């Protein structure tokens, strides 16, 4: 089934798993508030747009009517009246959420006018609000399932420009200072919103896998330049399959594509440990080639197969990333701790960094710290963020109670 038919099928409920992602338009005079509200709604699964005034809202409604219009806290009374008139004129059939105290004169006036115009209103959302209260306010509009089915065709996604990279910070386990970020590919589908990788990453034998890998490399370099301007230099890691490294031309193009900029600290390519151990000679050879071009290789998802990396005469890997299944919950699991300690020792013996990925609790962070990990990565510190959000978001560090006394 192609995506055009799949899209129509999804709108009629043919997949049986999920309805089309809801759309929301945020109307607020202040840009930073529009960004904040849009980010909060996207976290809940909305596809968002924004406008600063009634005239801009008219253009949004002409393009594609949203399911929800959110009136922000900085919209004045005159503008609210014009916005409501636009909604009536454009035959808006969705719902309106106004943010503000329900007993305020403004909110009461909006609800009265909306009732006169027969505009459907959700209960107002008082400020300050949390993610939970926002979710409760818009619960009736949220999708009920987490992803589309069947899987989305990556070739169509590449052609349509739906793919992007999100970034998750790596944090120094001792200083809690950000130390680079991993790029993770995401799809922003026009009907389903953000689609998890499991629904579009092809098998490495798929003819489109190379195109996907080339996209990841090119977009990571573009994003590096953007982050340099907006945030400062950030050392980035990307994930590639070992099959991409088999061709001399692809490796050559990879090397030629690196930024010629004094602030560029290098690119780290993460390769799954199972692929590394199955192709050790190839990966070691490539690692030796690319390091002269400011590119390094990291071994990702290291687990029980770690002994295969022992005793290597050439150990060109800069990072060993322990599989999250051995990190999450490691504070209370001696077997997981044993695996982690062996991998940390292996990394230390060869001058590589050991990274604990999947750190989700303070106790797991303390355990990772005690075991000697150099870097940690996980939801305790930061979830993956789109590049613009990443550029303006500081790291979310644990409270002082989570740090080593």
C-alpha positions as CSV (number, residue, x, y, z in Angstrom):
1,X,0.0,0.0,0.0
2,X,1.5,3.4,-1.0
3,X,1.4,6.3,1.4
4,X,-1.4,8.1,-0.5
5,X,-3.7,5.2,-0.1
6,X,-2.4,4.6,3.4
7,X,-3.2,8.1,4.4
8,X,-6.8,7.9,3.2
9,X,-7.0,4.5,4.8
10,X,-5.9,5.9,8.1
11,X,-8.5,8.7,8.0
12,X,-11.3,6.2,7.7
13,X,-9.9,4.0,10.5
14,X,-8.9,1.3,8.1
15,X,-5.7,0.5,10.0
16,X,-7.7,-0.4,13.1
17,X,-4.8,1.0,15.2
18,X,-4.8,4.7,15.2
19,X,-6.7,7.8,13.9
20,X,-5.0,10.7,12.2
21,X,-2.9,12.9,14.6
22,X,-4.8,15.9,15.8
23,X,-3.8,19.4,14.7
24,X,-3.6,22.5,16.9
25,X,-3.0,26.2,16.1
26,X,-1.6,28.4,18.9
27,X,-2.7,32.0,18.7
28,X,-0.7,34.3,20.9
29,X,0.9,37.7,20.4
30,X,4.3,36.7,21.9
31,X,6.6,34.5,20.0
32,X,8.2,32.8,23.0
33,X,4.7,31.8,24.3
34,X,3.7,30.4,20.9
35,X,6.9,28.3,20.9
36,X,6.3,27.1,24.5
37,X,2.7,26.1,23.8
38,X,3.5,24.5,20.5
39,X,6.3,22.4,22.1
40,X,3.9,21.3,24.9
41,X,1.2,20.3,22.4
42,X,3.7,18.4,20.2
43,X,4.8,16.4,23.2
44,X,1.2,15.3,23.5
45,X,1.1,14.2,19.9
46,X,-0.4,17.3,18.1
47,X,0.8,18.6,14.8
48,X,1.1,22.3,15.5
49,X,1.0,25.6,13.7
50,X,1.0,29.1,15.2
51,X,-0.2,32.6,14.5
52,X,0.2,36.0,16.2
53,X,-3.1,37.6,15.1
54,X,-6.5,37.0,13.5
55,X,-5.3,37.7,9.9
56,X,-2.6,35.0,10.2
57,X,-5.2,32.6,11.7
58,X,-7.3,33.1,8.5
59,X,-4.4,31.8,6.4
60,X,-3.9,28.8,8.7
61,X,-7.6,27.9,8.4
62,X,-7.5,28.2,4.6
63,X,-4.5,25.8,4.4
64,X,-5.9,23.1,6.7
65,X,-8.3,23.5,9.5
66,X,-6.9,22.4,12.9
67,X,-8.9,20.4,15.4
68,X,-8.0,22.8,18.2
69,X,-7.3,26.5,18.4
70,X,-5.4,27.6,21.6
71,X,-5.8,31.2,22.7
72,X,-2.7,32.1,24.7
73,X,-2.4,34.3,27.7
74,X,-1.1,37.4,25.9
75,X,-4.0,37.7,23.4
76,X,-5.8,41.0,24.1
77,X,-9.6,41.4,24.1
78,X,-9.8,43.1,20.7
79,X,-7.7,40.5,19.0
80,X,-9.7,37.7,20.7
81,X,-12.9,39.1,19.2
82,X,-11.4,39.2,15.8
83,X,-10.1,35.7,16.1
84,X,-13.6,34.4,17.0
85,X,-15.0,36.2,14.0
86,X,-12.4,34.6,11.8
87,X,-13.4,31.2,13.2
88,X,-17.1,31.8,12.4
89,X,-16.3,33.2,8.9
90,X,-14.1,30.2,8.1
91,X,-16.7,27.7,9.4
92,X,-14.3,26.3,12.0
93,X,-15.6,23.0,13.2
94,X,-13.0,22.2,15.9
95,X,-12.7,23.3,19.5
96,X,-11.1,26.3,21.3
97,X,-9.1,26.3,24.4
98,X,-8.4,29.5,26.2
99,X,-5.7,29.8,28.7
100,X,-6.4,31.9,31.8
101,X,-8.3,31.9,35.1
102,X,-11.9,30.6,34.5
103,X,-13.3,33.4,36.7
104,X,-11.5,36.2,34.9
105,X,-13.5,38.8,33.0
106,X,-11.7,38.0,29.8
107,X,-12.3,34.3,29.9
108,X,-15.9,34.7,30.8
109,X,-16.4,37.2,27.9
110,X,-14.7,34.8,25.4
111,X,-16.9,31.9,26.5
112,X,-20.0,34.0,26.2
113,X,-19.1,35.2,22.7
114,X,-18.2,31.7,21.7
115,X,-21.5,30.4,22.9
116,X,-23.3,33.1,20.8
117,X,-21.3,32.1,17.8
118,X,-21.9,28.4,18.5
119,X,-18.1,27.7,18.8
120,X,-17.2,24.6,20.8
121,X,-15.1,25.5,23.8
122,X,-13.0,23.2,26.0
123,X,-12.8,24.1,29.7
124,X,-10.3,27.0,30.2
125,X,-6.8,26.1,31.3
126,X,-5.7,28.1,34.4
127,X,-2.1,29.2,34.7
128,X,0.4,28.0,35.7
129,X,-0.3,24.6,34.2
130,X,1.6,21.4,34.1
131,X,1.9,18.8,31.3
132,X,-0.7,16.7,33.2
133,X,-3.3,19.4,33.3
134,X,-2.7,20.3,29.7
135,X,-3.2,16.7,28.7
136,X,-6.4,16.5,30.7
137,X,-7.7,19.6,29.0
138,X,-7.2,18.2,25.5
139,X,-7.7,14.5,26.3
140,X,-10.7,14.2,24.0
141,X,-8.6,15.1,21.0
142,X,-5.6,12.9,21.6
143,X,-5.0,9.7,19.5
144,X,-5.4,6.4,21.3
145,X,-2.6,4.4,19.7
146,X,1.2,5.2,19.5
147,X,2.0,4.6,15.9
148,X,0.7,3.9,12.4
149,X,0.4,0.5,10.9
150,X,1.6,-0.7,8.4
151,X,5.1,0.7,8.5
152,X,5.8,3.8,6.5
153,X,7.8,3.6,3.3
154,X,11.1,5.3,3.9
155,X,11.6,6.1,0.2
156,X,8.4,8.2,0.3
157,X,9.5,9.9,3.5
158,X,12.9,10.8,2.0
159,X,11.3,12.2,-1.2
160,X,8.7,14.2,0.8
161,X,11.1,15.6,3.3
162,X,9.5,14.2,6.3
163,X,12.7,13.0,8.0
164,X,14.6,15.0,10.6
165,X,17.2,14.4,13.3
166,X,16.5,14.7,17.0
167,X,19.4,15.0,19.6
168,X,19.9,13.5,23.0
169,X,22.6,14.9,25.2
170,X,25.5,12.9,26.6
171,X,26.4,14.1,30.1
172,X,29.8,13.8,31.9
173,X,29.1,11.5,34.8
174,X,31.5,13.4,37.1
175,X,30.8,17.0,36.3
176,X,27.2,16.7,34.9
177,X,28.3,19.0,32.1
178,X,26.9,18.2,28.6
179,X,29.5,16.4,26.4
180,X,28.1,16.0,22.9
181,X,24.8,14.5,21.7
182,X,23.6,11.5,19.7
183,X,21.5,12.1,16.6
184,X,18.4,10.0,16.3
185,X,16.3,9.9,13.1
186,X,12.6,10.7,13.3
187,X,9.8,11.1,10.8
188,X,7.3,14.0,11.0
189,X,4.4,12.6,9.0
190,X,1.8,15.1,7.8
191,X,-1.1,12.9,9.1
192,X,0.4,10.8,11.9
193,X,2.7,13.4,13.4
194,X,6.1,12.1,14.8
195,X,6.5,8.5,13.9
196,X,8.9,6.2,15.9
197,X,11.9,4.8,13.9
198,X,10.6,1.2,14.3
199,X,7.9,2.1,11.8
200,X,10.1,3.3,9.0
201,X,13.7,2.2,9.4
202,X,14.2,-0.4,6.6
203,X,16.2,-3.6,6.8
204,X,19.9,-3.0,6.0
205,X,19.4,-5.0,2.8
206,X,16.8,-2.5,1.6
207,X,18.0,-0.5,-1.4
208,X,16.9,2.7,0.3
209,X,19.0,2.1,3.4
210,X,22.0,3.8,1.8
211,X,19.9,6.9,1.0
212,X,18.7,7.0,4.6
213,X,22.3,6.8,5.8
214,X,23.3,9.6,3.5
215,X,20.5,11.7,4.7
216,X,21.6,11.2,8.3
217,X,25.1,12.2,7.5
218,X,24.1,15.3,5.5
219,X,21.5,16.5,8.0
220,X,23.9,16.0,11.0
221,X,26.4,18.2,9.3
222,X,23.8,20.8,8.5
223,X,22.5,20.7,12.1
224,X,26.1,21.0,13.4
225,X,26.4,24.4,11.5
226,X,23.0,25.5,12.9
227,X,23.9,24.6,16.4
228,X,27.3,26.3,16.1
229,X,25.4,29.6,15.3
230,X,22.6,29.2,17.8
231,X,24.2,27.2,20.7
232,X,27.9,26.8,20.2
233,X,29.9,23.8,18.9
234,X,28.4,20.4,19.8
235,X,30.2,17.1,19.2
236,X,27.7,14.9,17.4
237,X,27.3,11.1,17.1
238,X,25.3,9.4,14.4
239,X,24.2,5.8,13.9
240,X,25.2,3.9,10.7
241,X,25.0,0.3,9.6
242,X,28.2,-1.6,8.9
243,X,26.9,-2.2,5.4
244,X,27.3,1.5,4.6
245,X,31.0,1.3,5.3
246,X,31.7,-1.5,2.8
247,X,32.0,0.7,-0.2
248,X,35.1,2.8,-0.8
249,X,33.1,5.6,-2.4
250,X,30.8,5.9,0.5
251,X,33.7,6.1,3.0
252,X,35.5,8.6,0.8
253,X,32.3,10.8,0.5
254,X,31.8,10.5,4.2
255,X,35.3,11.9,4.8
256,X,35.0,14.6,2.2
257,X,31.8,15.8,3.8
258,X,33.3,16.8,7.1
259,X,33.2,20.5,8.0
260,X,36.4,22.5,7.4
261,X,35.9,24.6,10.5
262,X,38.2,25.2,13.5
263,X,35.3,24.6,15.9
264,X,34.5,21.1,14.5
265,X,35.5,18.6,17.1
266,X,34.8,15.5,14.9
267,X,32.0,13.2,14.1
268,X,31.4,9.9,16.0
269,X,29.8,7.0,14.1
270,X,28.0,4.5,16.3
271,X,27.8,1.0,15.0
272,X,25.9,-1.8,16.7
273,X,28.1,-4.1,18.7
274,X,26.7,-7.2,17.0
275,X,27.7,-5.8,13.6
276,X,31.1,-4.8,14.8
277,X,31.9,-8.2,16.2
278,X,30.7,-9.9,13.0
279,X,32.8,-7.6,10.8
280,X,35.8,-6.7,13.0
281,X,38.4,-6.6,10.3
282,X,36.3,-4.2,8.1
283,X,35.3,-1.9,11.0
284,X,38.9,-1.7,12.3
285,X,40.1,-0.9,8.8
286,X,37.5,1.8,8.2
287,X,38.2,3.3,11.7
288,X,41.9,3.6,10.8
289,X,41.0,5.3,7.5
290,X,38.5,7.8,8.8
291,X,40.3,9.0,11.9
292,X,42.6,11.2,9.8
293,X,39.4,13.0,8.6
294,X,38.2,13.8,12.1
295,X,35.8,10.8,12.3
296,X,35.8,8.2,15.0
297,X,34.0,4.9,15.5
298,X,32.0,4.0,18.7
299,X,30.6,0.5,19.5
300,X,26.9,0.8,20.4
301,X,24.7,-1.5,22.5
302,X,27.6,-3.4,24.0
303,X,26.3,-6.3,26.1
304,X,27.2,-10.0,26.6
305,X,29.4,-10.1,23.5
306,X,31.9,-7.7,25.0
307,X,34.6,-10.5,25.3
308,X,34.9,-10.5,21.5
309,X,36.5,-7.0,21.8
310,X,39.2,-8.2,24.2
311,X,42.7,-8.9,23.1
312,X,42.5,-6.8,19.9
313,X,45.9,-5.7,18.7
314,X,44.3,-2.6,17.2
315,X,41.5,-1.0,19.3
316,X,40.5,2.1,17.3
317,X,37.1,2.7,19.1
318,X,36.6,5.9,21.0
319,X,33.5,4.9,22.9
320,X,31.9,1.7,24.2
321,X,28.2,2.3,24.8
322,X,26.6,-0.2,27.1
323,X,23.2,-1.5,26.0
324,X,20.4,0.2,27.9
325,X,19.0,-3.1,29.2
326,X,22.1,-3.5,31.3
327,X,22.0,0.1,32.6
328,X,18.3,0.6,33.3
329,X,17.7,-1.0,36.7
330,X,21.4,-1.8,37.3
331,X,21.3,-0.2,40.8
332,X,19.4,-3.3,42.1
333,X,20.8,-6.0,39.8
334,X,24.2,-7.5,40.4
335,X,24.3,-9.3,37.1
336,X,23.8,-6.1,35.2
337,X,26.5,-4.4,37.3
338,X,28.9,-7.2,36.5
339,X,28.5,-6.7,32.8
340,X,28.8,-3.0,33.1
341,X,32.0,-3.2,35.2
342,X,33.6,-5.5,32.6
343,X,32.8,-3.1,29.8
344,X,34.0,-0.1,31.7
345,X,37.3,-1.8,32.5
346,X,37.7,-2.8,28.8
347,X,37.2,0.8,27.8
348,X,39.6,2.1,30.4
349,X,42.3,-0.4,29.3
350,X,42.2,1.0,25.8
351,X,41.7,4.7,26.5
352,X,38.1,4.7,25.3
353,X,35.1,6.4,27.0
354,X,32.5,4.1,28.6
355,X,28.9,5.4,28.2
356,X,25.9,4.2,30.1
357,X,22.8,4.7,28.0
358,X,19.3,4.3,29.3
359,X,19.8,6.2,32.6
360,X,16.3,6.9,33.8
361,X,16.5,7.1,37.6
362,X,18.7,8.8,40.2
363,X,19.7,5.4,41.6
364,X,20.9,4.1,38.2
365,X,22.9,7.3,37.7
366,X,24.6,6.8,41.1
367,X,25.4,3.2,40.2
368,X,26.8,4.3,36.8
369,X,28.9,6.9,38.6
370,X,30.2,4.4,41.1
371,X,31.1,1.9,38.3
372,X,33.3,4.5,36.6
373,X,31.3,5.4,33.5
374,X,32.7,8.5,31.8
375,X,29.4,9.6,30.2
376,X,25.7,8.9,30.8
377,X,22.7,9.3,28.5
378,X,19.1,8.9,29.2
379,X,15.7,10.4,30.1
380,X,16.9,11.4,33.6
381,X,18.9,14.1,31.9
382,X,17.3,14.8,28.5
383,X,15.0,13.1,26.1
384,X,15.7,13.5,22.3
385,X,14.8,16.9,21.0
386,X,14.4,18.5,17.6
387,X,17.4,20.5,16.6
388,X,15.7,23.9,17.2
389,X,14.4,22.9,20.6
390,X,17.8,21.3,21.4
391,X,19.5,24.5,20.6
392,X,17.5,26.6,23.1
393,X,17.0,24.0,25.8
394,X,19.5,23.7,28.7
395,X,20.3,20.2,30.0
396,X,17.8,18.8,32.5
397,X,20.1,17.8,35.3
398,X,19.1,15.7,38.3
399,X,18.6,17.4,41.7
400,X,21.6,17.8,44.0
401,X,20.2,14.8,45.9
402,X,21.0,12.6,42.9
403,X,24.6,13.6,42.8
404,X,27.4,11.8,44.5
405,X,27.9,13.2,48.0
